[in-house]
Amino acid sequence: MISVIIPTYKEPEVLDLCLKSAIEGQSYTNQIIVVVDGFYEVNKEVLDKHKASIQVLNLEQNLGLCRATNLGVYNAQFDKILIVNDDNIFPKYWDKLLLNNYEPNSVIAPNQIEPIASMFKQFHIQDLGRDPKTFELEEFWLFSDALSVNFMEETGSTLPIFMSKTDYLRVGGWDESYPGAWVVDWEFFLKCELSGMKMLRTYNCHFYHFVSVGTEATPEEKQSKAIKESLCHQYFKYKWGQYAKHNPETNSKLL
């Protein structure tokens, strides 16, 4: 069994589809934890809709992605955990596929399907929809199943991630001292690499990622986010002595 951690903010439409795919696509009865990082009322209708199959961790205020993710992991009942963004869609039989690939002392990234090309060359580019309204879940399930091959390689270091809760805690999880969520995931992967874990990618399991779905930001909010992102990069440099780096071939952060 797997404990799934899904931090969410205020995008109920993507959360609804994320949960539908996770619940209807699972082979077993897994623990699905939705960490509501503030704005509970915005998400309440969706949470009530799926309440029989999920556990809700209501933070009551916006504490940030790092704190939300860590608290979700702390509440995991099983040692095998899967951390997923709320704008990801689960493939059919995702739990069985991941459990078949599990390796101790490793961080396993299921590959992703995205509608537009990104910095991650391993992702499969196929536009199956840019938002929940245009997305056909059954079509995606058929497509992802056709892509599935029994192959893993050491090009992980991207979300979603499947790993041991013990290993997550051993490296300290997400660092909550950052002023925002930028590059914190890269630091987490760096810590995993430094601790000797394998950073694996499996191609037998493809999640869909909408990429650009999110709450519309005001000019002031965009400016604030840009400032926080810059501060996060500066904090990484302050902490590690260099800016966060990324190998485009292997996705390694250990440079």
C-alpha positions as a Markdown table, in Angstrom:
| # | Residue | x | y | z |
|---|---|---|---|---|
| 1 | Met | 0.0 | 0.0 | 0.0 |
| 2 | Ile | 1.0 | 3.6 | -0.6 |
| 3 | Ser | 0.5 | 6.8 | 1.2 |
| 4 | Val | -0.2 | 9.6 | -1.4 |
| 5 | Ile | 0.5 | 13.2 | -0.4 |
| 6 | Ile | -1.2 | 15.9 | -2.5 |
| 7 | Pro | -0.7 | 19.5 | -1.3 |
| 8 | Thr | -3.3 | 21.8 | -2.7 |
| 9 | Tyr | -3.9 | 25.6 | -2.6 |
| 10 | Lys | -6.9 | 27.0 | -4.5 |
| 11 | Glu | -7.3 | 25.2 | -7.8 |
| 12 | Pro | -10.4 | 23.0 | -7.1 |
| 13 | Glu | -11.0 | 22.0 | -10.7 |
| 14 | Val | -7.5 | 20.4 | -11.1 |
| 15 | Leu | -7.7 | 18.9 | -7.7 |
| 16 | Asp | -11.1 | 17.3 | -8.6 |
| 17 | Leu | -9.6 | 15.6 | -11.6 |
| 18 | Cys | -6.4 | 14.7 | -9.8 |
| 19 | Leu | -8.4 | 12.9 | -7.1 |
| 20 | Lys | -10.8 | 11.2 | -9.5 |
| 21 | Ser | -7.9 | 9.7 | -11.4 |
| 22 | Ala | -6.1 | 8.6 | -8.2 |
| 23 | Ile | -9.2 | 7.0 | -6.7 |
| 24 | Glu | -10.6 | 5.4 | -9.8 |
| 25 | Gly | -7.2 | 4.4 | -11.1 |
| 26 | Gln | -5.9 | 2.6 | -8.0 |
| 27 | Ser | -5.7 | -1.2 | -7.8 |
| 28 | Tyr | -5.6 | -1.2 | -4.0 |
| 29 | Thr | -7.1 | 0.9 | -1.2 |
| 30 | Asn | -4.3 | 3.4 | -0.6 |
| 31 | Gln | -4.1 | 6.3 | 1.8 |
| 32 | Ile | -4.7 | 9.5 | -0.1 |
| 33 | Ile | -3.9 | 12.6 | 2.0 |
| 34 | Val | -5.0 | 16.0 | 0.7 |
| 35 | Val | -3.1 | 18.8 | 2.5 |
| 36 | Val | -5.2 | 21.9 | 2.2 |
| 37 | Asp | -2.7 | 24.8 | 2.4 |
| 38 | Gly | -5.2 | 27.5 | 3.3 |
| 39 | Phe | -8.5 | 28.3 | 1.4 |
| 40 | Tyr | -10.4 | 25.3 | 2.7 |
| 41 | Glu | -13.7 | 26.8 | 1.7 |
| 42 | Val | -12.5 | 27.1 | -1.9 |
| 43 | Asn | -11.8 | 23.4 | -2.0 |
| 44 | Lys | -14.6 | 22.2 | 0.3 |
| 45 | Glu | -17.0 | 21.0 | -2.5 |
| 46 | Val | -14.3 | 18.9 | -4.1 |
| 47 | Leu | -13.1 | 17.5 | -0.8 |
| 48 | Asp | -16.7 | 16.6 | 0.2 |
| 49 | Lys | -17.2 | 14.9 | -3.2 |
| 50 | His | -14.3 | 12.5 | -2.6 |
| 51 | Lys | -14.4 | 12.3 | 1.3 |
| 52 | Ala | -15.1 | 8.6 | 1.4 |
| 53 | Ser | -11.7 | 7.9 | -0.3 |
| 54 | Ile | -9.4 | 10.6 | 1.0 |
| 55 | Gln | -8.1 | 12.0 | 4.3 |
| 56 | Val | -8.0 | 15.8 | 4.6 |
| 57 | Leu | -5.3 | 17.6 | 6.5 |
| 58 | Asn | -6.6 | 21.2 | 6.8 |
| 59 | Leu | -3.8 | 23.6 | 7.7 |
| 60 | Glu | -6.4 | 26.4 | 8.2 |
| 61 | Gln | -3.9 | 29.0 | 6.9 |
| 62 | Asn | -1.4 | 29.2 | 4.0 |
| 63 | Leu | 1.9 | 27.8 | 5.5 |
| 64 | Gly | 3.6 | 27.2 | 2.1 |
| 65 | Leu | 4.3 | 24.1 | 0.0 |
| 66 | Cys | 7.3 | 23.0 | 2.0 |
| 67 | Arg | 5.4 | 22.9 | 5.3 |
| 68 | Ala | 2.3 | 21.3 | 3.6 |
| 69 | Thr | 4.4 | 18.6 | 2.0 |
| 70 | Asn | 6.3 | 17.7 | 5.2 |
| 71 | Leu | 3.1 | 17.6 | 7.3 |
| 72 | Gly | 1.5 | 15.3 | 4.7 |
| 73 | Val | 4.5 | 12.9 | 4.9 |
| 74 | Tyr | 4.4 | 13.0 | 8.7 |
| 75 | Asn | 0.8 | 11.7 | 8.5 |
| 76 | Ala | 1.6 | 8.9 | 6.1 |
| 77 | Gln | 0.5 | 5.5 | 7.5 |
| 78 | Phe | 2.6 | 3.5 | 5.1 |
| 79 | Asp | 6.4 | 3.6 | 4.6 |
| 80 | Lys | 6.0 | 3.9 | 0.8 |
| 81 | Ile | 5.0 | 7.4 | -0.1 |
| 82 | Leu | 4.1 | 9.2 | -3.3 |
| 83 | Ile | 4.2 | 13.0 | -3.5 |
| 84 | Val | 2.1 | 14.5 | -6.3 |
| 85 | Asn | 1.2 | 18.0 | -7.3 |
| 86 | Asp | -2.5 | 18.7 | -7.6 |
| 87 | Asp | -2.2 | 19.5 | -11.3 |
| 88 | Asn | -1.0 | 15.9 | -12.1 |
| 89 | Ile | -3.3 | 13.2 | -13.4 |
| 90 | Phe | -2.8 | 9.6 | -12.3 |
| 91 | Pro | -2.5 | 6.8 | -14.9 |
| 92 | Lys | -4.6 | 3.6 | -14.6 |
| 93 | Tyr | -3.2 | 1.0 | -12.1 |
| 94 | Trp | -0.6 | 3.6 | -10.9 |
| 95 | Asp | -0.1 | 1.9 | -7.5 |
| 96 | Lys | 0.5 | -1.5 | -8.9 |
| 97 | Leu | 2.9 | -0.1 | -11.5 |
| 98 | Leu | 4.9 | 1.8 | -8.9 |
| 99 | Leu | 5.0 | -1.0 | -6.4 |
| 100 | Asn | 6.4 | -3.3 | -9.1 |
| 101 | Asn | 9.2 | -0.9 | -9.6 |
| 102 | Tyr | 10.0 | -0.1 | -5.9 |
| 103 | Glu | 13.7 | -0.2 | -4.9 |
| 104 | Pro | 14.9 | 0.5 | -1.4 |
| 105 | Asn | 17.3 | 3.5 | -1.0 |
| 106 | Ser | 16.0 | 5.1 | -4.2 |
| 107 | Val | 13.7 | 8.0 | -5.3 |
| 108 | Ile | 11.6 | 6.9 | -8.2 |
| 109 | Ala | 10.0 | 9.5 | -10.6 |
| 110 | Pro | 7.2 | 8.2 | -12.8 |
| 111 | Asn | 7.7 | 9.8 | -16.2 |
| 112 | Gln | 5.4 | 12.6 | -17.3 |
| 113 | Ile | 3.3 | 13.5 | -20.3 |
| 114 | Glu | 3.1 | 17.3 | -20.9 |
| 115 | Pro | 1.3 | 19.3 | -23.6 |
| 116 | Ile | 4.4 | 21.5 | -24.3 |
| 117 | Ala | 8.1 | 20.8 | -24.3 |
| 118 | Ser | 10.0 | 21.7 | -21.1 |
| 119 | Met | 13.6 | 21.5 | -19.7 |
| 120 | Phe | 13.1 | 17.8 | -19.0 |
| 121 | Lys | 14.0 | 15.9 | -22.2 |
| 122 | Gln | 12.7 | 12.6 | -20.8 |
| 123 | Phe | 9.1 | 13.8 | -20.7 |
| 124 | His | 6.7 | 12.7 | -23.4 |
| 125 | Ile | 5.2 | 15.6 | -25.2 |
| 126 | Gln | 1.5 | 15.1 | -26.2 |
| 127 | Asp | -1.3 | 17.7 | -25.9 |
| 128 | Leu | -4.2 | 15.8 | -24.3 |
| 129 | Gly | -5.6 | 19.0 | -22.9 |
| 130 | Arg | -4.5 | 22.2 | -21.3 |
| 131 | Asp | -7.1 | 22.3 | -18.5 |
| 132 | Pro | -9.5 | 20.0 | -16.7 |
| 133 | Lys | -12.4 | 21.1 | -18.9 |
| 134 | Thr | -10.8 | 19.8 | -22.1 |
| 135 | Phe | -9.2 | 16.7 | -20.6 |
| 136 | Glu | -10.5 | 13.2 | -21.3 |
| 137 | Leu | -9.4 | 10.9 | -18.6 |
| 138 | Glu | -10.3 | 7.6 | -20.4 |
| 139 | Glu | -8.3 | 8.8 | -23.4 |
| 140 | Phe | -5.3 | 9.6 | -21.3 |
| 141 | Trp | -5.5 | 6.2 | -19.6 |
| 142 | Leu | -5.4 | 4.4 | -22.9 |
| 143 | Phe | -2.6 | 6.6 | -24.2 |
| 144 | Ser | -0.4 | 6.2 | -21.1 |
| 145 | Asp | -1.0 | 2.5 | -21.1 |
| 146 | Ala | 0.2 | 2.3 | -24.7 |
| 147 | Leu | 3.4 | 4.3 | -23.7 |
| 148 | Ser | 4.2 | 2.0 | -20.8 |
| 149 | Val | 7.5 | 0.0 | -21.2 |
| 150 | Asn | 9.3 | -2.0 | -18.5 |
| 151 | Phe | 12.4 | 0.3 | -18.3 |
| 152 | Met | 14.1 | 2.4 | -15.6 |
| 153 | Glu | 17.1 | 4.6 | -15.8 |
| 154 | Glu | 19.0 | 7.0 | -13.5 |
| 155 | Thr | 17.4 | 10.3 | -14.7 |
| 156 | Gly | 15.0 | 10.9 | -11.9 |
| 157 | Ser | 15.1 | 14.1 | -9.8 |
| 158 | Thr | 11.6 | 15.4 | -10.9 |
| 159 | Leu | 8.2 | 15.3 | -9.3 |
| 160 | Pro | 6.1 | 13.2 | -8.7 |
| 161 | Ile | 8.3 | 11.1 | -6.4 |
| 162 | Phe | 7.8 | 7.6 | -5.0 |
| 163 | Met | 10.1 | 6.6 | -2.1 |
| 164 | Ser | 10.4 | 5.4 | 1.5 |
| 165 | Lys | 9.0 | 7.7 | 4.2 |
| 166 | Thr | 12.0 | 6.7 | 6.2 |
| 167 | Asp | 14.4 | 7.9 | 3.5 |
| 168 | Tyr | 12.4 | 11.2 | 3.1 |
| 169 | Leu | 12.8 | 11.9 | 6.8 |
| 170 | Arg | 16.4 | 10.7 | 6.9 |
| 171 | Val | 17.4 | 13.6 | 4.5 |
| 172 | Gly | 15.2 | 16.1 | 6.2 |
| 173 | Gly | 12.4 | 16.5 | 3.7 |
| 174 | Trp | 11.6 | 19.9 | 2.2 |
| 175 | Asp | 13.6 | 22.7 | 3.9 |
| 176 | Glu | 10.9 | 25.0 | 5.4 |
| 177 | Ser | 13.5 | 27.8 | 6.0 |
| 178 | Tyr | 13.2 | 29.0 | 2.3 |
| 179 | Pro | 11.1 | 32.1 | 1.7 |
| 180 | Gly | 9.2 | 30.2 | -1.0 |
| 181 | Ala | 9.0 | 26.9 | -2.8 |
| 182 | Trp | 11.4 | 27.6 | -5.6 |
| 183 | Val | 14.5 | 25.3 | -5.9 |
| 184 | Val | 13.5 | 23.5 | -2.7 |
| 185 | Asp | 12.7 | 20.4 | -4.6 |
| 186 | Trp | 16.1 | 20.6 | -6.4 |
| 187 | Glu | 17.8 | 20.9 | -3.0 |
| 188 | Phe | 15.8 | 17.9 | -1.8 |
| 189 | Phe | 17.0 | 15.8 | -4.8 |
| 190 | Leu | 20.6 | 17.1 | -4.1 |
| 191 | Lys | 20.4 | 15.8 | -0.5 |
| 192 | Cys | 19.1 | 12.5 | -1.7 |
| 193 | Glu | 22.0 | 12.2 | -4.1 |
| 194 | Leu | 24.5 | 13.2 | -1.5 |
| 195 | Ser | 23.1 | 10.5 | 0.8 |
| 196 | Gly | 23.7 | 7.8 | -1.8 |
| 197 | Met | 20.2 | 7.2 | -3.0 |
| 198 | Lys | 19.5 | 6.2 | -6.6 |
| 199 | Met | 17.5 | 8.8 | -8.6 |
| 200 | Leu | 15.4 | 6.6 | -10.9 |
| 201 | Arg | 12.9 | 7.2 | -13.6 |
| 202 | Thr | 10.3 | 4.6 | -14.6 |
| 203 | Tyr | 8.7 | 4.5 | -18.0 |
| 204 | Asn | 6.1 | 1.9 | -17.1 |
| 205 | Cys | 4.0 | 4.6 | -15.4 |
| 206 | His | 3.2 | 8.1 | -17.0 |
| 207 | Phe | 1.5 | 10.9 | -15.1 |
| 208 | Tyr | -0.1 | 13.8 | -17.0 |
| 209 | His | 0.9 | 17.4 | -16.0 |
| 210 | Phe | -1.1 | 20.4 | -17.2 |
| 211 | Val | 2.0 | 22.7 | -16.7 |
| 212 | Ser | 0.3 | 26.1 | -16.8 |
| 213 | Val | -2.9 | 25.6 | -14.8 |
| 214 | Gly | -3.0 | 27.9 | -11.7 |
| 215 | Thr | -4.8 | 30.7 | -10.0 |
| 216 | Glu | -4.7 | 33.9 | -12.0 |
| 217 | Ala | -2.3 | 36.3 | -10.3 |
| 218 | Thr | -2.5 | 40.1 | -10.1 |
| 219 | Pro | 0.5 | 42.2 | -11.2 |
| 220 | Glu | 1.3 | 42.7 | -7.5 |
| 221 | Glu | 1.2 | 39.0 | -6.8 |
| 222 | Lys | 3.4 | 38.3 | -9.9 |
| 223 | Gln | 6.0 | 40.8 | -8.7 |
| 224 | Ser | 5.9 | 39.3 | -5.2 |
| 225 | Lys | 6.4 | 35.8 | -6.6 |
| 226 | Ala | 9.4 | 37.0 | -8.7 |
| 227 | Ile | 11.0 | 38.6 | -5.6 |
| 228 | Lys | 10.5 | 35.4 | -3.6 |
| 229 | Glu | 11.9 | 33.2 | -6.4 |
| 230 | Ser | 15.0 | 35.3 | -6.5 |
| 231 | Leu | 15.3 | 35.2 | -2.7 |
| 232 | Cys | 15.1 | 31.4 | -2.9 |
| 233 | His | 17.9 | 31.2 | -5.4 |
| 234 | Gln | 20.0 | 33.5 | -3.2 |
| 235 | Tyr | 19.2 | 31.4 | -0.1 |
| 236 | Phe | 20.3 | 28.2 | -1.9 |
| 237 | Lys | 23.6 | 29.9 | -2.7 |
| 238 | Tyr | 24.0 | 31.2 | 0.9 |
| 239 | Lys | 23.4 | 27.6 | 2.1 |
| 240 | Trp | 25.3 | 25.6 | -0.4 |
| 241 | Gly | 27.9 | 28.0 | -1.7 |
| 242 | Gln | 26.7 | 28.0 | -5.3 |
| 243 | Tyr | 23.4 | 28.5 | -7.2 |
| 244 | Ala | 21.2 | 25.4 | -7.9 |
| 245 | Lys | 22.4 | 23.6 | -10.9 |
| 246 | His | 20.9 | 21.0 | -13.2 |
| 247 | Asn | 22.3 | 18.4 | -15.6 |
| 248 | Pro | 19.9 | 18.4 | -18.6 |
| 249 | Glu | 21.0 | 14.9 | -19.6 |
| 250 | Thr | 20.6 | 13.1 | -16.3 |
| 251 | Asn | 18.6 | 15.7 | -14.2 |
| 252 | Ser | 21.3 | 15.3 | -11.5 |
| 253 | Lys | 21.6 | 18.3 | -9.1 |
| 254 | Leu | 25.0 | 17.0 | -7.9 |
| 255 | Leu | 27.3 | 19.3 | -9.9 |
